[in-house]
């Protein structure tokens, strides 16, 4: 891997049956980067939380959404986007307490509600801990 | 005679499969008057959709003054119960 980040994009229909595809893709990429199996499981849960929320709340608003994996030397960043910006800020503290606590605990950085001017909806990152 | 009903959950519980689990689990609670022992040793994956169903099952069982035991939880799944505080609702056995 070079010093510049590699980008992998996945476009999925907003349907429950495709959430497992997001998990499998995340698992493959994280494994390729050298994350431990336990961390890979955490990343799978985190990506699934976001996808499930989009499917639950967004299927009447949009047909598909995009997941962008940015693979750098020591970090995997997962960004979500959709042509329909009404999918922005879909997590709320009251209804999604379980999901929010899971996301914050499992990922190193989570930004659930990105500024309206930004093109992306949500982003989260996990850093690779190098073994000495 | 055992004083609990044993339930085995296997595979992945996510937004796609959770409805089926909810129906089965709630039906078992409705139709039995014993505690529930859920064998999770074959449960490979669960997210908040599935955890919500477990929480609902606890609530339902509690109405009838029954307990739910969870056995064989994998470490990554047990971690989710701890993160969300749901571990306090169930009797978790190794």
Interface residues (C-beta under 8 A of the other chain):
Chain A: X16 X17 X19 X20 X23 X38 X41 X42 X44 X45 X48 X49 X51 X52 X55 X56 X96 X98 X99 X101 X102 X105 X106
Chain B: X12 X14 X15 X16 X45 X46 X47 X48 X49 X51 X52 X55 X75 X76 X80 X83 X84
